[in-house]
Amino acid sequence: MEDDEKPVILIVDDEPANRALIRAYLDPTYALHEAPDGLTALALMEREAVDLVLLDVMMPHLSGYEVCRRIKAQTGNAYLPVILLTALGEQDDRNLGLQAGADDFLTKPVDRQELLLRVRLFIKLRQQEHRIRRQVMALEQRDHLITTQLAELRALDGFKDELVTLMVHDLRNPLSGIMGVLDAVEGSIADPGLRHDTQMALQASDRLRETLDDILQVRMLESGTMRLHREVIDAETLVTDAIASVWGAARARSVEISRIVDAAGARIIADRKLLRRAIENLLTNALKYSPAGGVVMAAVHRTDADVEIAIADRGAGIPDTVKTELFRKFGSVELAQGEARRGIGLGLYLVKLVAAAHGGRAIVRDREGGGTTFGILLPKEDRPPA
């Protein structure tokens, strides 16, 4: 059923007067079919597409319960709503209907307003089911490599997130092959211009690989499937390693990274690789919004209970009312000055998830003299784990 087509409703009742009454209520909003008994209804449904069935319970030959059971078996995985029309009011009778797969009940004599409201609701559900199925089919046609995985994901409420994870895995392997080839040929190219282009392609590929890693880590942290490899880490050393990894990007933007440590020897228990990636994201974000010739400050502070790793830039300030928006997934914040903290929203969102996974939290505050400070607040650990 397309959204612009009339939904098709099948009215099944052995009483012509009852069918005429319901037809008068629903016509001309819906396309209507009628059947005087269950066998006729089942035969009609083999020939015609139907979006909703209004089914009388008390009929000769086949009861409405049995017809409902056969309809549900006939339609397989497709969602086809069936509303039972019954003069029976006992709970046991309704239980029989539920066991047969009925979606709802209407008591005879049918109230016009109640009928229209119930029908409208279930038609919307039916249309939504069709939209989801069309989206799944489009994805299957677009990439035949994931057809098998999609078949398994259809049954999951969160199939979109699982699909993202699958695509990241599929992209990482060919990307690694591309980077391997570029790295192999880069050293043998004599032409300086072509060698420079190859180096730029390698850098772009590496940024893409980092983005894919962020997506995968976000998905695993959200689902709780990532196992942290915890160890005792010196916070200053971790920050130094993160600075080294983004030093090339800082030099390219003519931005200096200065380090301040007033908590020498501060230790935390954390996943070294994951936490370093979060700090790298904070540094990359600070570099992006720092003016040429500016200074990004990387600091390690210690309180009575926590260790704070803070990265401060001189970019546009952020109003207090929108600071928390920066840590939303796929979010960006438009600033009053016309500048924006943009991006796909995964870098800072990953920082938030990593901090939470370590029992801490991500923070943002104004930097004295202008700019913004982002940080990760983590519980400190002065003793190695048992």
C-alpha positions, 0 to 999 in steps of 0.5 A: 500500500502506497501512502497516497492510495486508499487503504483497503478494508475487508468487512466480514459479517454474515448479516448484510445489514451489519455490512451495510452499516459499516460500509456507510461509516467507512465509505468513501474514505476507504476502499471496501471489500465484503464477505458473508462468511470466513471461507469467502473472506479467506479466498478473497484475501488470496486474490486481493491486497487488504490492509485491515480486516473487520471480522464478525465473531459469530458466523456459520461454518467458521467462527471469527476466531478460526478465521482470524487464526488463519489470516494471521498464519496466511499473512506470515511476517507482514503486519495485518490488523484484525479487529473482531466485531462481537456482541460477546462481552465476557473476558474469556471470549476476548481471551479467545480472540487474543489467542487467535491473534486479534489486534482489537475488539469492537462491541456490537452495535458498533459506535461510529466514532469509535470505529473510525478512530480504531480504524484510523489508528491501525491503518497508520500502523499498517502504513508505517509497517509498509514504509519500514519494509520499503526502506529495508528493500531499498537497502538490500538493493543498494548493497547486495553484500549485506542482504544476509545480515539485513535478513537477520536484522529485520527482527530487531527493533534496533536494526539501524544501529546494527546496520551502522556497525556492519557497514563500518566493518565492511568499509574498514577492510577495503580502506586498509587495502587502499592505505596499504597500496598508497603507502607502498607506492608513495616512496617510489614516486619520483615526481614531487607533485604526485608524491605530495598528492599521494601523501594527502590521499594517505592523510585523508584515508587515515582521517576516514579510518579514525572516523570509522573507528569512532563510529564503531566505538560509539556503537559498542559503548552504547550497547555495552559490548565493549570490554575495557582493558583497564590498567593503572595509567599516569595521566600526564603520560597519556596526555603527552601521547595524545598530543604527539598524535595530533602534533602534525595537525597542529603544525599544519594549522599554525597552532601551538599546544602547550601543556600544564601539569599541576597534578604530577604523578596523578594516576587513573585506572582506565583503558589506555587506547580508548581514553587516549582517543577521547583526548585526541578528539578533544585536541582535534576539536580545539585545533579546529576552532583555534585561530592561526597562531593561537595556543591550545592548552592541555592540562592535568588537574587533581582534586581530592577525588578526581583527575581532570584532563582539560583541553582549552581553546581560543575559539568562539565562546559557547552560551551556557544554554547550549553547552550540553548540546555539544555532547549530543549524538550528531549534534551541532550548535549555532552560536549567536556570533554566527560561528558554529561548533559543527561536525557529525557530532561523534567526536564529543559524543564519544568523549562523553561515552568514554568518560561515563564508561570509566565512571566519570563525566565530560565537562565544558566551561568558559575559558578565562580570557575567551574561548572554551575548555572541554575536559574529562573528569575521572576518579583518581586511583593512587593504588594499583588494582588487585 
